[in-house]
Amino acid sequence: MLISNKLRYLFSSDKKLYQSVKNIFGYYPGNIHLYKLALRHKSATTRIVNGVRLNNERLEYLGDAILSAIIADYLFKSFPYENEGFLTEMRSKIVSRVSLNKLSLKLGLQHLIRSGSDSSAKAKSAGGDAFEALIGALYLDKGYNFTSKILIHRIINIHFDIEQLIESEISYKSKLNEWGQKEKRNVIFKVEDEIGEKHKKQYLVAVKIDDKTISRSQDYSIKGAENLAAEKAWTKLEEEN
């Protein structure tokens, strides 16, 4: 811990935020204004500077990229004999919106986020978005190497059970819904038909994005058909991007 950062904390009006960052990441911030911005939800935007709205959306964008790169590097070194598919799926499990939202609750970020009256501030994704924004702030404040060490030692090693993640199955429906939530796209799963009778009945499910059908699949349960259709849709989105 640098003496200058400790002095800033001692004489700052933002002592609560300084201490919160110290509790979560293990260090006192250098530029506290970055962290304040990271915790400002878009509903709390107060003014515009040079055409840029002051909220955490830009830091969230940056943090998302930094987080993904650090996790990819961590997994690449941790699993030297696993293929690309395994590494991609593991990264998805760690950085998924559901995972980051749960993490934000464990870290208590809901008590630190500044928001307005907009109902979107109460959305489940607000916590995960704020965590990504904090990673963006950490990167700008301390650099990539410092951010990588903090993420691995203070977040991954403490809050994630890697062995359990390996065993858990990935839900493509959840991934697709998270993507839609983040990209502001309307994702709908619709049962279009029931094929067969009684115990031989199968359900035909379509995935629609913004009213456009992306994929269809059928299975003996609606849940199974939804996940199969979601996997097809997810593969198609990855190919397009």
C-alpha positions as a Python dict, from the first residue, in 0.01 Angstrom:
ca = {
    (1, 'M'): (0, 0, 0),
    (2, 'L'): (142, 337, -101),
    (3, 'I'): (166, 604, 172),
    (4, 'S'): (7, 862, -59),
    (5, 'N'): (-301, 642, -107),
    (6, 'K'): (-332, 593, 270),
    (7, 'L'): (-313, 971, 319),
    (8, 'R'): (-582, 1027, 56),
    (9, 'Y'): (-802, 781, 245),
    (10, 'L'): (-741, 948, 583),
    (11, 'F'): (-834, 1295, 459),
    (12, 'S'): (-1102, 1204, 204),
    (13, 'S'): (-1476, 1257, 223),
    (14, 'D'): (-1507, 919, 45),
    (15, 'K'): (-1368, 710, 332),
    (16, 'K'): (-1649, 454, 302),
    (17, 'L'): (-1568, 385, -64),
    (18, 'Y'): (-1192, 376, 2),
    (19, 'Q'): (-1248, 119, 277),
    (20, 'S'): (-1494, -84, 67),
    (21, 'V'): (-1244, -114, -217),
    (22, 'K'): (-976, -211, 37),
    (23, 'N'): (-1204, -480, 183),
    (24, 'I'): (-1292, -624, -160),
    (25, 'F'): (-963, -600, -348),
    (26, 'G'): (-706, -562, -69),
    (27, 'Y'): (-566, -218, -154),
    (28, 'Y'): (-654, 150, -127),
    (29, 'P'): (-744, 314, -461),
    (30, 'G'): (-521, 574, -620),
    (31, 'N'): (-782, 761, -827),
    (32, 'I'): (-1102, 730, -623),
    (33, 'H'): (-1304, 910, -891),
    (34, 'L'): (-1269, 610, -1124),
    (35, 'Y'): (-1429, 384, -864),
    (36, 'K'): (-1706, 632, -792),
    (37, 'L'): (-1784, 640, -1165),
    (38, 'A'): (-1772, 258, -1182),
    (39, 'L'): (-2049, 243, -921),
    (40, 'R'): (-2270, 507, -1087),
    (41, 'H'): (-2557, 332, -1263),
    (42, 'K'): (-2684, 488, -1586),
    (43, 'S'): (-3004, 585, -1405),
    (44, 'A'): (-2791, 819, -1191),
    (45, 'T'): (-2635, 1003, -1485),
    (46, 'T'): (-2630, 1368, -1388),
    (47, 'R'): (-2453, 1552, -1668),
    (48, 'I'): (-2284, 1516, -2002),
    (49, 'V'): (-1921, 1614, -2065),
    (50, 'N'): (-1813, 1657, -2429),
    (51, 'G'): (-2106, 1443, -2538),
    (52, 'V'): (-2021, 1158, -2297),
    (53, 'R'): (-2276, 1065, -2031),
    (54, 'L'): (-2114, 1022, -1690),
    (55, 'N'): (-2207, 675, -1571),
    (56, 'N'): (-2040, 333, -1553),
    (57, 'E'): (-2124, 204, -1901),
    (58, 'R'): (-1787, 290, -2061),
    (59, 'L'): (-1596, 140, -1768),
    (60, 'E'): (-1820, -168, -1788),
    (61, 'Y'): (-1724, -209, -2155),
    (62, 'L'): (-1354, -183, -2071),
    (63, 'G'): (-1380, -408, -1765),
    (64, 'D'): (-1561, -677, -1963),
    (65, 'A'): (-1268, -698, -2206),
    (66, 'I'): (-1000, -692, -1933),
    (67, 'L'): (-1184, -954, -1725),
    (68, 'S'): (-1222, -1185, -2024),
    (69, 'A'): (-854, -1154, -2116),
    (70, 'I'): (-728, -1222, -1763),
    (71, 'I'): (-959, -1522, -1715),
    (72, 'A'): (-855, -1662, -2055),
    (73, 'D'): (-486, -1629, -1958),
    (74, 'Y'): (-550, -1785, -1616),
    (75, 'L'): (-732, -2086, -1765),
    (76, 'F'): (-476, -2129, -2043),
    (77, 'K'): (-198, -2163, -1786),
    (78, 'S'): (-402, -2366, -1537),
    (79, 'F'): (-515, -2629, -1791),
    (80, 'P'): (-223, -2677, -2035),
    (81, 'Y'): (-365, -2998, -2186),
    (82, 'E'): (-729, -2895, -2238),
    (83, 'N'): (-863, -2792, -2577),
    (84, 'E'): (-1008, -2460, -2687),
    (85, 'G'): (-1368, -2574, -2635),
    (86, 'F'): (-1305, -2659, -2269),
    (87, 'L'): (-1128, -2327, -2205),
    (88, 'T'): (-1404, -2128, -2376),
    (89, 'E'): (-1677, -2302, -2177),
    (90, 'M'): (-1493, -2252, -1847),
    (91, 'R'): (-1443, -1885, -1920),
    (92, 'S'): (-1813, -1853, -2001),
    (93, 'K'): (-1905, -2011, -1667),
    (94, 'I'): (-1686, -1766, -1474),
    (95, 'V'): (-1777, -1443, -1654),
    (96, 'S'): (-2145, -1521, -1720),
    (97, 'R'): (-2395, -1260, -1609),
    (98, 'V'): (-2547, -1504, -1357),
    (99, 'S'): (-2204, -1575, -1208),
    (100, 'L'): (-2103, -1208, -1184),
    (101, 'N'): (-2439, -1110, -1036),
    (102, 'K'): (-2395, -1370, -760),
    (103, 'L'): (-2039, -1252, -704),
    (104, 'S'): (-2152, -889, -673),
    (105, 'L'): (-2397, -989, -399),
    (106, 'K'): (-2122, -1172, -208),
    (107, 'L'): (-1903, -863, -235),
    (108, 'G'): (-2186, -633, -120),
    (109, 'L'): (-2181, -413, -430),
    (110, 'Q'): (-2558, -357, -406),
    (111, 'H'): (-2488, -129, -110),
    (112, 'L'): (-2234, 77, -304),
    (113, 'I'): (-2409, 133, -639),
    (114, 'R'): (-2547, 483, -691),
    (115, 'S'): (-2870, 476, -885),
    (116, 'G'): (-3170, 689, -972),
    (117, 'S'): (-3537, 603, -981),
    (118, 'D'): (-3507, 409, -1309),
    (119, 'S'): (-3637, 54, -1261),
    (120, 'S'): (-3341, -80, -1460),
    (121, 'A'): (-3122, 10, -1162),
    (122, 'K'): (-3298, -267, -970),
    (123, 'A'): (-3233, -523, -1245),
    (124, 'K'): (-3036, -833, -1152),
    (125, 'S'): (-2764, -738, -1401),
    (126, 'A'): (-2679, -409, -1224),
    (127, 'G'): (-2443, -583, -981),
    (128, 'G'): (-2256, -776, -1249),
    (129, 'D'): (-2231, -463, -1461),
    (130, 'A'): (-2087, -269, -1166),
    (131, 'F'): (-1828, -542, -1099),
    (132, 'E'): (-1708, -525, -1461),
    (133, 'A'): (-1693, -146, -1434),
    (134, 'L'): (-1482, -178, -1118),
    (135, 'I'): (-1239, -401, -1308),
    (136, 'G'): (-1217, -128, -1571),
    (137, 'A'): (-1146, 127, -1297),
    (138, 'L'): (-886, -101, -1137),
    (139, 'Y'): (-712, -146, -1473),
    (140, 'L'): (-696, 230, -1539),
    (141, 'D'): (-582, 299, -1184),
    (142, 'K'): (-322, 23, -1139),
    (143, 'G'): (-247, -135, -1477),
    (144, 'Y'): (-296, -480, -1627),
    (145, 'N'): (-46, -684, -1422),
    (146, 'F'): (-175, -551, -1089),
    (147, 'T'): (-535, -611, -1199),
    (148, 'S'): (-451, -967, -1301),
    (149, 'K'): (-295, -1047, -962),
    (150, 'I'): (-591, -900, -774),
    (151, 'L'): (-847, -1088, -984),
    (152, 'I'): (-674, -1423, -946),
    (153, 'H'): (-577, -1403, -578),
    (154, 'R'): (-865, -1197, -434),
    (155, 'I'): (-1155, -1306, -657),
    (156, 'I'): (-1097, -1635, -843),
    (157, 'N'): (-907, -1819, -567),
    (158, 'I'): (-1147, -1706, -294),
    (159, 'H'): (-1492, -1689, -456),
    (160, 'F'): (-1487, -1958, -727),
    (161, 'D'): (-1471, -2337, -694),
    (162, 'I'): (-1298, -2432, -1019),
    (163, 'E'): (-1347, -2808, -969),
    (164, 'Q'): (-1719, -2756, -920),
    (165, 'L'): (-1735, -2538, -1231),
    (166, 'I'): (-1570, -2814, -1435),
    (167, 'E'): (-1843, -3058, -1329),
    (168, 'S'): (-2134, -2819, -1380),
    (169, 'E'): (-2320, -2820, -1709),
    (170, 'I'): (-2353, -2500, -1907),
    (171, 'S'): (-2703, -2372, -1981),
    (172, 'Y'): (-2720, -2225, -2329),
    (173, 'K'): (-3061, -2084, -2248),
    (174, 'S'): (-2908, -1887, -1961),
    (175, 'K'): (-2619, -1774, -2181),
    (176, 'L'): (-2860, -1658, -2451),
    (177, 'N'): (-3081, -1473, -2201),
    (178, 'E'): (-2774, -1306, -2048),
    (179, 'W'): (-2655, -1201, -2393),
    (180, 'G'): (-2998, -1059, -2477),
    (181, 'Q'): (-3008, -868, -2149),
    (182, 'K'): (-2663, -722, -2204),
    (183, 'E'): (-2712, -637, -2572),
    (184, 'K'): (-3067, -503, -2519),
    (185, 'R'): (-3211, -771, -2751),
    (186, 'N'): (-3546, -941, -2700),
    (187, 'V'): (-3493, -1320, -2668),
    (188, 'I'): (-3803, -1541, -2662),
    (189, 'F'): (-3846, -1920, -2637),
    (190, 'K'): (-4172, -2034, -2795),
    (191, 'V'): (-4329, -2382, -2800),
    (192, 'E'): (-4450, -2406, -3161),
    (193, 'D'): (-4581, -2761, -3172),
    (194, 'E'): (-4635, -3085, -2979),
    (195, 'I'): (-4543, -3394, -3179),
    (196, 'G'): (-4669, -3742, -3091),
    (197, 'E'): (-4887, -3855, -2799),
    (198, 'K'): (-4853, -3938, -2430),
    (199, 'H'): (-4507, -4066, -2330),
    (200, 'K'): (-4382, -4034, -2690),
    (201, 'K'): (-4472, -3666, -2714),
    (202, 'Q'): (-4198, -3424, -2818),
    (203, 'Y'): (-4201, -3045, -2803),
    (204, 'L'): (-4084, -2821, -3088),
    (205, 'V'): (-3932, -2500, -2951),
    (206, 'A'): (-3818, -2195, -3147),
    (207, 'V'): (-3574, -1929, -3036),
    (208, 'K'): (-3669, -1581, -3153),
    (209, 'I'): (-3447, -1275, -3129),
    (210, 'D'): (-3631, -948, -3190),
    (211, 'D'): (-3921, -1150, -3342),
    (212, 'K'): (-3688, -1327, -3589),
    (213, 'T'): (-3666, -1707, -3561),
    (214, 'I'): (-3300, -1805, -3516),
    (215, 'S'): (-3328, -2179, -3445),
    (216, 'R'): (-3565, -2468, -3372),
    (217, 'S'): (-3522, -2797, -3183),
    (218, 'Q'): (-3740, -3070, -3039),
    (219, 'D'): (-3710, -3294, -2735),
    (220, 'Y'): (-3922, -3498, -2496),
    (221, 'S'): (-3929, -3208, -2248),
    (222, 'I'): (-3978, -2837, -2303),
    (223, 'K'): (-3665, -2764, -2100),
    (224, 'G'): (-3456, -3000, -2312),
    (225, 'A'): (-3592, -2856, -2637),
    (226, 'E'): (-3524, -2504, -2515),
    (227, 'N'): (-3160, -2578, -2434),
    (228, 'L'): (-3102, -2759, -2763),
    (229, 'A'): (-3253, -2468, -2956),
    (230, 'A'): (-3053, -2223, -2745),
    (231, 'E'): (-2728, -2408, -2822),
    (232, 'K'): (-2804, -2389, -3195),
    (233, 'A'): (-2882, -2017, -3165),
    (234, 'W'): (-2567, -1953, -2960),
    (235, 'T'): (-2349, -2135, -3216),
    (236, 'K'): (-2505, -1928, -3493),
    (237, 'L'): (-2438, -1603, -3307),
    (238, 'E'): (-2075, -1702, -3247),
    (239, 'E'): (-2029, -1782, -3618),
    (240, 'E'): (-2180, -1448, -3719),
    (241, 'N'): (-1955, -1257, -3479),
}
